[in-house]
Amino acid sequence: MSIDQHVEQPGDLTWFKSSHSGTNGGDCVEMAAGAGAVYVRDSKAAADGPVLRVGRDEWAVFVTHAAR
C-alpha cells in the first residue's frame, strides 16, 4: 500500500465534504479524486494543512470496509 502525506495541495482538485460531517464546524473530512489517487484532508485546516494521498485501489478497499 502506498499512502503519502503532502502539505502542498494539487490546485486542480474539486473537494467534497463528507456527507457525515456536521454543518456547525465540527470534525469534517474532505476528499477529492485525482487522476491516479484520492486525496483526503481536514476541512478545518484545508488551506494550509496536510493532505493524505491514497491510491485509487487502496481507496476502493477502504470504502468497501468502511461501508460494512
PDB file of N, H, CA, C and O in Angstrom:
ATOM      1  N   MET A   1       0.847  -1.169   0.000  1.00  0.00           N
ATOM      2  CA  MET A   1       0.000   0.000   0.000  1.00  0.00           C
ATOM      3  C   MET A   1       0.890   1.228   0.000  1.00  0.00           C
ATOM      4  O   MET A   1       1.929   1.256   0.659  1.00  0.00           O
ATOM      5  N   SER A   2       0.478   2.230  -0.737  1.00  0.00           N
ATOM      6  H   SER A   2      -0.366   2.206  -1.273  1.00  0.00           H
ATOM      7  CA  SER A   2       1.242   3.465  -0.803  1.00  0.00           C
ATOM      8  C   SER A   2       0.364   4.625  -0.359  1.00  0.00           C
ATOM      9  O   SER A   2      -0.626   4.951  -1.014  1.00  0.00           O
ATOM     10  N   ILE A   3       0.726   5.236   0.737  1.00  0.00           N
ATOM     11  H   ILE A   3       1.530   4.972   1.269  1.00  0.00           H
ATOM     12  CA  ILE A   3      -0.002   6.397   1.246  1.00  0.00           C
ATOM     13  C   ILE A   3       1.022   7.478   1.531  1.00  0.00           C
ATOM     14  O   ILE A   3       1.975   7.255   2.278  1.00  0.00           O
ATOM     15  N   ASP A   4       0.830   8.646   0.940  1.00  0.00           N
ATOM     16  H   ASP A   4       0.056   8.826   0.333  1.00  0.00           H
ATOM     17  CA  ASP A   4       1.758   9.757   1.107  1.00  0.00           C
ATOM     18  C   ASP A   4       1.036  10.928   1.749  1.00  0.00           C
ATOM     19  O   ASP A   4      -0.137  11.170   1.463  1.00  0.00           O
ATOM     20  N   GLN A   5       1.729  11.655   2.617  1.00  0.00           N
ATOM     21  H   GLN A   5       2.682  11.458   2.850  1.00  0.00           H
ATOM     22  CA  GLN A   5       1.185  12.866   3.210  1.00  0.00           C
ATOM     23  C   GLN A   5       1.889  14.050   2.582  1.00  0.00           C
ATOM     24  O   GLN A   5       3.118  14.085   2.513  1.00  0.00           O
ATOM     25  N   HIS A   6       1.113  15.020   2.124  1.00  0.00           N
ATOM     26  H   HIS A   6       0.115  14.992   2.180  1.00  0.00           H
ATOM     27  CA  HIS A   6       1.663  16.192   1.453  1.00  0.00           C
ATOM     28  C   HIS A   6       1.113  17.456   2.097  1.00  0.00           C
ATOM     29  O   HIS A   6      -0.049  17.497   2.504  1.00  0.00           O
ATOM     30  N   VAL A   7       1.929  18.465   2.188  1.00  0.00           N
ATOM     31  H   VAL A   7       2.872  18.432   1.857  1.00  0.00           H
ATOM     32  CA  VAL A   7       1.451  19.766   2.647  1.00  0.00           C
ATOM     33  C   VAL A   7       0.984  20.576   1.450  1.00  0.00           C
ATOM     34  O   VAL A   7       0.004  21.317   1.541  1.00  0.00           O
ATOM     35  N   GLU A   8       1.671  20.442   0.345  1.00  0.00           N
ATOM     36  H   GLU A   8       2.466  19.840   0.271  1.00  0.00           H
ATOM     37  CA  GLU A   8       1.288  21.153  -0.873  1.00  0.00           C
ATOM     38  C   GLU A   8       0.141  20.399  -1.544  1.00  0.00           C
ATOM     39  O   GLU A   8       0.212  19.186  -1.741  1.00  0.00           O
ATOM     40  N   GLN A   9      -0.918  21.136  -1.891  1.00  0.00           N
ATOM     41  H   GLN A   9      -0.975  22.122  -1.731  1.00  0.00           H
ATOM     42  CA  GLN A   9      -2.091  20.512  -2.468  1.00  0.00           C
ATOM     43  C   GLN A   9      -2.157  20.773  -3.961  1.00  0.00           C
ATOM     44  O   GLN A   9      -1.887  21.888  -4.407  1.00  0.00           O
ATOM     45  N   PRO A  10      -2.515  19.749  -4.748  1.00  0.00           N
ATOM     46  CA  PRO A  10      -2.710  19.986  -6.179  1.00  0.00           C
ATOM     47  C   PRO A  10      -3.810  21.017  -6.377  1.00  0.00           C
ATOM     48  O   PRO A  10      -4.844  20.949  -5.713  1.00  0.00           O
ATOM     49  N   GLY A  11      -3.608  21.962  -7.272  1.00  0.00           N
ATOM     50  H   GLY A  11      -2.768  22.018  -7.811  1.00  0.00           H
ATOM     51  CA  GLY A  11      -4.550  23.061  -7.446  1.00  0.00           C
ATOM     52  C   GLY A  11      -5.762  22.763  -8.285  1.00  0.00           C
ATOM     53  O   GLY A  11      -6.721  23.535  -8.257  1.00  0.00           O
ATOM     54  N   ASP A  12      -5.765  21.678  -9.030  1.00  0.00           N
ATOM     55  H   ASP A  12      -4.987  21.051  -9.053  1.00  0.00           H
ATOM     56  CA  ASP A  12      -6.870  21.417  -9.942  1.00  0.00           C
ATOM     57  C   ASP A  12      -7.891  20.423  -9.398  1.00  0.00           C
ATOM     58  O   ASP A  12      -8.634  19.825 -10.176  1.00  0.00           O
ATOM     59  N   LEU A  13      -7.944  20.234  -8.088  1.00  0.00           N
ATOM     60  H   LEU A  13      -7.340  20.720  -7.456  1.00  0.00           H
ATOM     61  CA  LEU A  13      -8.871  19.284  -7.493  1.00  0.00           C
ATOM     62  C   LEU A  13     -10.158  19.967  -7.049  1.00  0.00           C
ATOM     63  O   LEU A  13     -10.151  21.130  -6.647  1.00  0.00           O
ATOM     64  N   THR A  14     -11.261  19.229  -7.128  1.00  0.00           N
ATOM     65  H   THR A  14     -11.266  18.283  -7.455  1.00  0.00           H
ATOM     66  CA  THR A  14     -12.542  19.688  -6.596  1.00  0.00           C
ATOM     67  C   THR A  14     -12.809  18.894  -5.332  1.00  0.00           C
ATOM     68  O   THR A  14     -12.921  17.669  -5.368  1.00  0.00           O
ATOM     69  N   TRP A  15     -12.911  19.594  -4.220  1.00  0.00           N
ATOM     70  H   TRP A  15     -12.820  20.589  -4.190  1.00  0.00           H
ATOM     71  CA  TRP A  15     -13.047  18.957  -2.913  1.00  0.00           C
ATOM     72  C   TRP A  15     -14.510  18.808  -2.528  1.00  0.00           C
ATOM     73  O   TRP A  15     -15.336  19.671  -2.823  1.00  0.00           O
ATOM     74  N   PHE A  16     -14.820  17.690  -1.860  1.00  0.00           N
ATOM     75  H   PHE A  16     -14.149  16.988  -1.621  1.00  0.00           H
ATOM     76  CA  PHE A  16     -16.173  17.395  -1.390  1.00  0.00           C
ATOM     77  C   PHE A  16     -16.110  17.079   0.091  1.00  0.00           C
ATOM     78  O   PHE A  16     -15.237  16.341   0.547  1.00  0.00           O
ATOM     79  N   LYS A  17     -17.055  17.651   0.842  1.00  0.00           N
ATOM     80  H   LYS A  17     -17.764  18.250   0.472  1.00  0.00           H
ATOM     81  CA  LYS A  17     -17.111  17.379   2.281  1.00  0.00           C
ATOM     82  C   LYS A  17     -17.899  16.089   2.503  1.00  0.00           C
ATOM     83  O   LYS A  17     -18.861  15.812   1.787  1.00  0.00           O
ATOM     84  N   SER A  18     -17.492  15.313   3.485  1.00  0.00           N
ATOM     85  H   SER A  18     -16.710  15.537   4.067  1.00  0.00           H
ATOM     86  CA  SER A  18     -18.180  14.077   3.827  1.00  0.00           C
ATOM     87  C   SER A  18     -19.639  14.355   4.146  1.00  0.00           C
ATOM     88  O   SER A  18     -19.963  15.350   4.795  1.00  0.00           O
ATOM     89  N   SER A  19     -20.518  13.467   3.687  1.00  0.00           N
ATOM     90  H   SER A  19     -20.255  12.659   3.161  1.00  0.00           H
ATOM     91  CA  SER A  19     -21.942  13.625   3.987  1.00  0.00           C
ATOM     92  C   SER A  19     -22.221  13.403   5.477  1.00  0.00           C
ATOM     93  O   SER A  19     -23.302  13.740   5.960  1.00  0.00           O
ATOM     94  N   HIS A  20     -21.262  12.844   6.200  1.00  0.00           N
ATOM     95  H   HIS A  20     -20.384  12.570   5.808  1.00  0.00           H
ATOM     96  CA  HIS A  20     -21.410  12.627   7.639  1.00  0.00           C
ATOM     97  C   HIS A  20     -20.883  13.801   8.460  1.00  0.00           C
ATOM     98  O   HIS A  20     -20.970  13.779   9.688  1.00  0.00           O
ATOM     99  N   SER A  21     -20.348  14.809   7.812  1.00  0.00           N
ATOM    100  H   SER A  21     -20.278  14.826   6.814  1.00  0.00           H
ATOM    101  CA  SER A  21     -19.831  15.980   8.511  1.00  0.00           C
ATOM    102  C   SER A  21     -20.986  16.897   8.881  1.00  0.00           C
ATOM    103  O   SER A  21     -21.925  17.077   8.106  1.00  0.00           O
ATOM    104  N   GLY A  22     -20.908  17.463  10.053  1.00  0.00           N
ATOM    105  H   GLY A  22     -20.145  17.317  10.683  1.00  0.00           H
ATOM    106  CA  GLY A  22     -21.942  18.377  10.506  1.00  0.00           C
ATOM    107  C   GLY A  22     -21.811  19.740   9.850  1.00  0.00           C
ATOM    108  O   GLY A  22     -20.825  20.020   9.169  1.00  0.00           O
ATOM    109  N   THR A  23     -22.812  20.586  10.060  1.00  0.00           N
ATOM    110  H   THR A  23     -23.613  20.359  10.613  1.00  0.00           H
ATOM    111  CA  THR A  23     -22.802  21.931   9.480  1.00  0.00           C
ATOM    112  C   THR A  23     -22.325  22.978  10.472  1.00  0.00           C
ATOM    113  O   THR A  23     -22.220  24.151  10.113  1.00  0.00           O
ATOM    114  N   ASN A  24     -22.032  22.589  11.716  1.00  0.00           N
ATOM    115  H   ASN A  24     -22.117  21.636  12.008  1.00  0.00           H
ATOM    116  CA  ASN A  24     -21.630  23.573  12.706  1.00  0.00           C
ATOM    117  C   ASN A  24     -20.123  23.592  12.943  1.00  0.00           C
ATOM    118  O   ASN A  24     -19.684  23.870  14.058  1.00  0.00           O
ATOM    119  N   GLY A  25     -19.331  23.304  11.927  1.00  0.00           N
ATOM    120  H   GLY A  25     -19.688  23.078  11.021  1.00  0.00           H
ATOM    121  CA  GLY A  25     -17.895  23.483  12.010  1.00  0.00           C
ATOM    122  C   GLY A  25     -17.147  22.452  12.833  1.00  0.00           C
ATOM    123  O   GLY A  25     -16.040  22.720  13.298  1.00  0.00           O
ATOM    124  N   GLY A  26     -17.725  21.293  13.020  1.00  0.00           N
ATOM    125  H   GLY A  26     -18.625  21.075  12.642  1.00  0.00           H
ATOM    126  CA  GLY A  26     -17.071  20.253  13.814  1.00  0.00           C
ATOM    127  C   GLY A  26     -16.027  19.501  13.019  1.00  0.00           C
ATOM    128  O   GLY A  26     -15.310  20.077  12.201  1.00  0.00           O
ATOM    129  N   ASP A  27     -15.952  18.225  13.267  1.00  0.00           N
ATOM    130  H   ASP A  27     -16.534  17.756  13.931  1.00  0.00           H
ATOM    131  CA  ASP A  27     -14.985  17.365  12.592  1.00  0.00           C
ATOM    132  C   ASP A  27     -15.443  17.097  11.161  1.00  0.00           C
ATOM    133  O   ASP A  27     -16.442  16.413  10.940  1.00  0.00           O
ATOM    134  N   CYS A  28     -14.719  17.632  10.206  1.00  0.00           N
ATOM    135  H   CYS A  28     -13.907  18.188  10.385  1.00  0.00           H
ATOM    136  CA  CYS A  28     -15.100  17.491   8.805  1.00  0.00           C
ATOM    137  C   CYS A  28     -13.942  16.913   7.993  1.00  0.00           C
ATOM    138  O   CYS A  28     -12.788  17.307   8.162  1.00  0.00           O
ATOM    139  N   VAL A  29     -14.267  15.994   7.132  1.00  0.00           N
ATOM    140  H   VAL A  29     -15.204  15.674   6.995  1.00  0.00           H
ATOM    141  CA  VAL A  29     -13.290  15.390   6.242  1.00  0.00           C
ATOM    142  C   VAL A  29     -13.706  15.737   4.818  1.00  0.00           C
ATOM    143  O   VAL A  29     -14.880  15.643   4.459  1.00  0.00           O
ATOM    144  N   GLU A  30     -12.728  16.137   4.016  1.00  0.00           N
ATOM    145  H   GLU A  30     -11.775  16.213   4.308  1.00  0.00           H
ATOM    146  CA  GLU A  30     -12.986  16.415   2.611  1.00  0.00           C
ATOM    147  C   GLU A  30     -12.145  15.478   1.762  1.00  0.00           C
ATOM    148  O   GLU A  30     -11.053  15.073   2.161  1.00  0.00           O
ATOM    149  N   MET A  31     -12.659  15.139   0.593  1.00  0.00           N
ATOM    150  H   MET A  31     -13.546  15.468   0.269  1.00  0.00           H
ATOM    151  CA  MET A  31     -11.901  14.302  -0.324  1.00  0.00           C
ATOM    152  C   MET A  31     -12.039  14.857  -1.729  1.00  0.00           C
ATOM    153  O   MET A  31     -12.994  15.558  -2.065  1.00  0.00           O
ATOM    154  N   ALA A  32     -11.039  14.511  -2.539  1.00  0.00           N
ATOM    155  H   ALA A  32     -10.263  13.942  -2.266  1.00  0.00           H
ATOM    156  CA  ALA A  32     -11.034  14.892  -3.949  1.00  0.00           C
ATOM    157  C   ALA A  32     -10.421  13.749  -4.735  1.00  0.00           C
ATOM    158  O   ALA A  32      -9.472  13.110  -4.279  1.00  0.00           O
ATOM    159  N   ALA A  33     -10.964  13.494  -5.914  1.00  0.00           N
ATOM    160  H   ALA A  33     -11.734  14.013  -6.284  1.00  0.00           H
ATOM    161  CA  ALA A  33     -10.434  12.428  -6.763  1.00  0.00           C
ATOM    162  C   ALA A  33      -9.539  13.032  -7.828  1.00  0.00           C
ATOM    163  O   ALA A  33      -9.959  13.918  -8.573  1.00  0.00           O
ATOM    164  N   GLY A  34      -8.317  12.558  -7.900  1.00  0.00           N
ATOM    165  H   GLY A  34      -7.976  11.838  -7.295  1.00  0.00           H
ATOM    166  CA  GLY A  34      -7.375  12.983  -8.925  1.00  0.00           C
ATOM    167  C   GLY A  34      -7.227  11.889  -9.970  1.00  0.00           C
ATOM    168  O   GLY A  34      -7.923  10.875  -9.915  1.00  0.00           O
ATOM    169  N   ALA A  35      -6.337  12.088 -10.906  1.00  0.00           N
ATOM    170  H   ALA A  35      -5.772  12.912 -10.950  1.00  0.00           H
ATOM    171  CA  ALA A  35      -6.150  11.142 -11.998  1.00  0.00           C
ATOM    172  C   ALA A  35      -5.736   9.764 -11.511  1.00  0.00           C
ATOM    173  O   ALA A  35      -6.266   8.765 -11.998  1.00  0.00           O
ATOM    174  N   GLY A  36      -4.811   9.677 -10.570  1.00  0.00           N
ATOM    175  H   GLY A  36      -4.381  10.488 -10.175  1.00  0.00           H
ATOM    176  CA  GLY A  36      -4.337   8.381 -10.120  1.00  0.00           C
ATOM    177  C   GLY A  36      -4.469   8.146  -8.647  1.00  0.00           C
ATOM    178  O   GLY A  36      -3.986   7.138  -8.131  1.00  0.00           O
ATOM    179  N   ALA A  37      -5.127   9.076  -7.942  1.00  0.00           N
ATOM    180  H   ALA A  37      -5.519   9.895  -8.361  1.00  0.00           H
ATOM    181  CA  ALA A  37      -5.192   8.970  -6.492  1.00  0.00           C
ATOM    182  C   ALA A  37      -6.421   9.690  -5.951  1.00  0.00           C
ATOM    183  O   ALA A  37      -7.074  10.467  -6.648  1.00  0.00           O
ATOM    184  N   VAL A  38      -6.710   9.406  -4.689  1.00  0.00           N
ATOM    185  H   VAL A  38      -6.180   8.775  -4.123  1.00  0.00           H
ATOM    186  CA  VAL A  38      -7.756  10.105  -3.956  1.00  0.00           C
ATOM    187  C   VAL A  38      -7.051  10.888  -2.858  1.00  0.00           C
ATOM    188  O   VAL A  38      -6.127  10.378  -2.224  1.00  0.00           O
ATOM    189  N   TYR A  39      -7.478  12.113  -2.634  1.00  0.00           N
ATOM    190  H   TYR A  39      -8.228  12.527  -3.149  1.00  0.00           H
ATOM    191  CA  TYR A  39      -6.859  12.994  -1.646  1.00  0.00           C
ATOM    192  C   TYR A  39      -7.847  13.245  -0.514  1.00  0.00           C
ATOM    193  O   TYR A  39      -9.038  13.440  -0.755  1.00  0.00           O
ATOM    194  N   VAL A  40      -7.352  13.239   0.716  1.00  0.00           N
ATOM    195  H   VAL A  40      -6.384  13.081   0.912  1.00  0.00           H
ATOM    196  CA  VAL A  40      -8.185  13.429   1.900  1.00  0.00           C
ATOM    197  C   VAL A  40      -7.537  14.510   2.758  1.00  0.00           C
ATOM    198  O   VAL A  40      -6.318  14.538   2.925  1.00  0.00           O
ATOM    199  N   ARG A  41      -8.366  15.396   3.297  1.00  0.00           N
ATOM    200  H   ARG A  41      -9.357  15.373   3.162  1.00  0.00           H
ATOM    201  CA  ARG A  41      -7.839  16.453   4.173  1.00  0.00           C
ATOM    202  C   ARG A  41      -8.872  16.812   5.233  1.00  0.00           C
ATOM    203  O   ARG A  41     -10.051  16.482   5.110  1.00  0.00           O
ATOM    204  N   ASP A  42      -8.411  17.487   6.263  1.00  0.00           N
ATOM    205  H   ASP A  42      -7.453  17.755   6.362  1.00  0.00           H
ATOM    206  CA  ASP A  42      -9.250  18.021   7.325  1.00  0.00           C
ATOM    207  C   ASP A  42      -9.735  19.389   6.864  1.00  0.00           C
ATOM    208  O   ASP A  42      -8.922  20.266   6.573  1.00  0.00           O
ATOM    209  N   SER A  43     -11.033  19.579   6.793  1.00  0.00           N
ATOM    210  H   SER A  43     -11.693  18.866   7.029  1.00  0.00           H
ATOM    211  CA  SER A  43     -11.548  20.843   6.260  1.00  0.00           C
ATOM    212  C   SER A  43     -11.214  22.045   7.141  1.00  0.00           C
ATOM    213  O   SER A  43     -11.187  23.175   6.653  1.00  0.00           O
ATOM    214  N   LYS A  44     -10.960  21.820   8.421  1.00  0.00           N
ATOM    215  H   LYS A  44     -10.981  20.902   8.817  1.00  0.00           H
ATOM    216  CA  LYS A  44     -10.603  22.935   9.311  1.00  0.00           C
ATOM    217  C   LYS A  44      -9.217  23.481   8.998  1.00  0.00           C
ATOM    218  O   LYS A  44      -8.919  24.633   9.315  1.00  0.00           O
ATOM    219  N   ALA A  45      -8.366  22.664   8.379  1.00  0.00           N
ATOM    220  H   ALA A  45      -8.608  21.729   8.121  1.00  0.00           H
ATOM    221  CA  ALA A  45      -7.004  23.081   8.032  1.00  0.00           C
ATOM    222  C   ALA A  45      -6.798  22.982   6.524  1.00  0.00           C
ATOM    223  O   ALA A  45      -5.685  22.732   6.061  1.00  0.00           O
ATOM    224  N   ALA A  46      -7.866  23.178   5.763  1.00  0.00           N
ATOM    225  H   ALA A  46      -8.770  23.382   6.139  1.00  0.00           H
ATOM    226  CA  ALA A  46      -7.831  22.938   4.319  1.00  0.00           C
ATOM    227  C   ALA A  46      -6.825  23.813   3.579  1.00  0.00           C
ATOM    228  O   ALA A  46      -6.155  23.343   2.659  1.00  0.00           O
ATOM    229  N   ALA A  47      -6.716  25.050   3.963  1.00  0.00           N
ATOM    230  H   ALA A  47      -7.260  25.432   4.711  1.00  0.00           H
ATOM    231  CA  ALA A  47      -5.862  25.972   3.202  1.00  0.00           C
ATOM    232  C   ALA A  47      -4.373  25.660   3.333  1.00  0.00           C
ATOM    233  O   ALA A  47      -3.627  25.779   2.361  1.00  0.00           O
ATOM    234  N   ASP A  48      -3.940  25.266   4.523  1.00  0.00           N
ATOM    235  H   ASP A  48      -4.546  25.169   5.312  1.00  0.00           H
ATOM    236  CA  ASP A  48      -2.509  25.066   4.719  1.00  0.00           C
ATOM    237  C   ASP A  48      -2.164  23.757   5.422  1.00  0.00           C
ATOM    238  O   ASP A  48      -1.009  23.538   5.786  1.00  0.00           O
ATOM    239  N   GLY A  49      -3.134  22.900   5.612  1.00  0.00           N
ATOM    240  H   GLY A  49      -4.073  23.077   5.316  1.00  0.00           H
ATOM    241  CA  GLY A  49      -2.900  21.645   6.314  1.00  0.00           C
ATOM    242  C   GLY A  49      -2.424  20.538   5.390  1.00  0.00           C
ATOM    243  O   GLY A  49      -2.404  20.697   4.169  1.00  0.00           O
ATOM    244  N   PRO A  50      -2.045  19.426   5.978  1.00  0.00           N
ATOM    245  CA  PRO A  50      -1.559  18.295   5.179  1.00  0.00           C
ATOM    246  C   PRO A  50      -2.686  17.617   4.410  1.00  0.00           C
ATOM    247  O   PRO A  50      -3.860  17.724   4.765  1.00  0.00           O
ATOM    248  N   VAL A  51      -2.305  16.930   3.367  1.00  0.00           N
ATOM    249  H   VAL A  51      -1.352  16.843   3.078  1.00  0.00           H
ATOM    250  CA  VAL A  51      -3.231  16.175   2.525  1.00  0.00           C
ATOM    251  C   VAL A  51      -2.723  14.747   2.456  1.00  0.00           C
ATOM    252  O   VAL A  51      -1.534  14.515   2.236  1.00  0.00           O
ATOM    253  N   LEU A  52      -3.617  13.793   2.643  1.00  0.00           N
ATOM    254  H   LEU A  52      -4.583  13.981   2.822  1.00  0.00           H
ATOM    255  CA  LEU A  52      -3.267  12.391   2.534  1.00  0.00           C
ATOM    256  C   LEU A  52      -3.612  11.922   1.119  1.00  0.00           C
ATOM    257  O   LEU A  52      -4.757  12.046   0.685  1.00  0.00           O
ATOM    258  N   ARG A  53      -2.630  11.386   0.405  1.00  0.00           N
ATOM    259  H   ARG A  53      -1.700  11.285   0.757  1.00  0.00           H
ATOM    260  CA  ARG A  53      -2.856  10.878  -0.951  1.00  0.00           C
ATOM    261  C   ARG A  53      -2.883   9.356  -0.892  1.00  0.00           C
ATOM    262  O   ARG A  53      -1.942   8.721  -0.418  1.00  0.00           O
ATOM    263  N   VAL A  54      -3.990   8.778  -1.388  1.00  0.00           N
ATOM    264  H   VAL A  54      -4.755   9.295  -1.774  1.00  0.00           H
ATOM    265  CA  VAL A  54      -4.191   7.339  -1.347  1.00  0.00           C
ATOM    266  C   VAL A  54      -4.444   6.857  -2.770  1.00  0.00           C
ATOM    267  O   VAL A  54      -5.193   7.489  -3.515  1.00  0.00           O
ATOM    268  N   GLY A  55      -3.829   5.750  -3.151  1.00  0.00           N
ATOM    269  H   GLY A  55      -3.221   5.237  -2.547  1.00  0.00           H
ATOM    270  CA  GLY A  55      -4.076   5.175  -4.470  1.00  0.00           C
ATOM    271  C   GLY A  55      -5.539   4.804  -4.640  1.00  0.00           C
ATOM    272  O   GLY A  55      -6.223   4.499  -3.664  1.00  0.00           O
ATOM    273  N   ARG A  56      -6.019   4.828  -5.873  1.00  0.00           N
ATOM    274  H   ARG A  56      -5.463   5.076  -6.666  1.00  0.00           H
ATOM    275  CA  ARG A  56      -7.432   4.532  -6.125  1.00  0.00           C
ATOM    276  C   ARG A  56      -7.810   3.122  -5.681  1.00  0.00           C
ATOM    277  O   ARG A  56      -8.899   2.930  -5.141  1.00  0.00           O
ATOM    278  N   ASP A  57      -6.958   2.150  -5.888  1.00  0.00           N
ATOM    279  H   ASP A  57      -6.073   2.307  -6.326  1.00  0.00           H
ATOM    280  CA  ASP A  57      -7.266   0.776  -5.469  1.00  0.00           C
ATOM    281  C   ASP A  57      -7.369   0.678  -3.954  1.00  0.00           C
ATOM    282  O   ASP A  57      -8.277   0.034  -3.428  1.00  0.00           O
ATOM    283  N   GLU A  58      -6.445   1.313  -3.261  1.00  0.00           N
ATOM    284  H   GLU A  58      -5.707   1.837  -3.688  1.00  0.00           H
ATOM    285  CA  GLU A  58      -6.473   1.313  -1.799  1.00  0.00           C
ATOM    286  C   GLU A  58      -7.716   2.028  -1.275  1.00  0.00           C
ATOM    287  O   GLU A  58      -8.309   1.601  -0.284  1.00  0.00           O
ATOM    288  N   TRP A  59      -8.110   3.118  -1.939  1.00  0.00           N
ATOM    289  H   TRP A  59      -7.628   3.465  -2.743  1.00  0.00           H
ATOM    290  CA  TRP A  59      -9.311   3.852  -1.536  1.00  0.00           C
ATOM    291  C   TRP A  59     -10.546   2.973  -1.698  1.00  0.00           C
ATOM    292  O   TRP A  59     -11.417   2.968  -0.828  1.00  0.00           O
ATOM    293  N   ALA A  60     -10.633   2.232  -2.793  1.00  0.00           N
ATOM    294  H   ALA A  60      -9.925   2.235  -3.500  1.00  0.00           H
ATOM    295  CA  ALA A  60     -11.774   1.350  -3.025  1.00  0.00           C
ATOM    296  C   ALA A  60     -11.874   0.291  -1.925  1.00  0.00           C
ATOM    297  O   ALA A  60     -12.972  -0.024  -1.465  1.00  0.00           O
ATOM    298  N   VAL A  61     -10.741  -0.255  -1.506  1.00  0.00           N
ATOM    299  H   VAL A  61      -9.849   0.001  -1.880  1.00  0.00           H
ATOM    300  CA  VAL A  61     -10.739  -1.234  -0.420  1.00  0.00           C
ATOM    301  C   VAL A  61     -11.202  -0.576   0.875  1.00  0.00           C
ATOM    302  O   VAL A  61     -12.010  -1.148   1.606  1.00  0.00           O
ATOM    303  N   PHE A  62     -10.699   0.618   1.162  1.00  0.00           N
ATOM    304  H   PHE A  62     -10.043   1.083   0.568  1.00  0.00           H
ATOM    305  CA  PHE A  62     -11.108   1.347   2.369  1.00  0.00           C
ATOM    306  C   PHE A  62     -12.607   1.600   2.390  1.00  0.00           C
ATOM    307  O   PHE A  62     -13.261   1.350   3.403  1.00  0.00           O
ATOM    308  N   VAL A  63     -13.158   2.092   1.292  1.00  0.00           N
ATOM    309  H   VAL A  63     -12.627   2.295   0.470  1.00  0.00           H
ATOM    310  CA  VAL A  63     -14.585   2.407   1.228  1.00  0.00           C
ATOM    311  C   VAL A  63     -15.421   1.142   1.402  1.00  0.00           C
ATOM    312  O   VAL A  63     -16.451   1.172   2.075  1.00  0.00           O
ATOM    313  N   THR A  64     -14.994   0.042   0.809  1.00  0.00           N
ATOM    314  H   THR A  64     -14.158   0.018   0.261  1.00  0.00           H
ATOM    315  CA  THR A  64     -15.710  -1.227   0.956  1.00  0.00           C
ATOM    316  C   THR A  64     -15.779  -1.649   2.423  1.00  0.00           C
ATOM    317  O   THR A  64     -16.835  -2.044   2.915  1.00  0.00           O
ATOM    318  N   HIS A  65     -14.638  -1.560   3.115  1.00  0.00           N
ATOM    319  H   HIS A  65     -13.779  -1.238   2.714  1.00  0.00           H
ATOM    320  CA  HIS A  65     -14.600  -1.947   4.523  1.00  0.00           C
ATOM    321  C   HIS A  65     -15.361  -0.952   5.405  1.00  0.00           C
ATOM    322  O   HIS A  65     -16.020  -1.355   6.363  1.00  0.00           O
ATOM    323  N   ALA A  66     -15.275   0.321   5.092  1.00  0.00           N
ATOM    324  H   ALA A  66     -14.739   0.648   4.313  1.00  0.00           H
ATOM    325  CA  ALA A  66     -15.971   1.334   5.887  1.00  0.00           C
ATOM    326  C   ALA A  66     -17.489   1.200   5.750  1.00  0.00           C
ATOM    327  O   ALA A  66     -18.223   1.487   6.696  1.00  0.00           O
ATOM    328  N   ALA A  67     -17.958   0.771   4.590  1.00  0.00           N
ATOM    329  H   ALA A  67     -17.362   0.538   3.822  1.00  0.00           H
ATOM    330  CA  ALA A  67     -19.395   0.613   4.363  1.00  0.00           C
ATOM    331  C   ALA A  67     -19.986  -0.529   5.173  1.00  0.00           C
ATOM    332  O   ALA A  67     -21.187  -0.556   5.442  1.00  0.00           O
ATOM    333  N   ARG A  68     -19.143  -1.463   5.555  1.00  0.00           N
ATOM    334  H   ARG A  68     -18.168  -1.442   5.336  1.00  0.00           H
ATOM    335  CA  ARG A  68     -19.636  -2.609   6.351  1.00  0.00           C
ATOM    336  C   ARG A  68     -19.875  -2.150   7.739  1.00  0.00           C
ATOM    337  O   ARG A  68     -20.290  -2.939   8.587  1.00  0.00           O
TER     338      ARG A  68
END
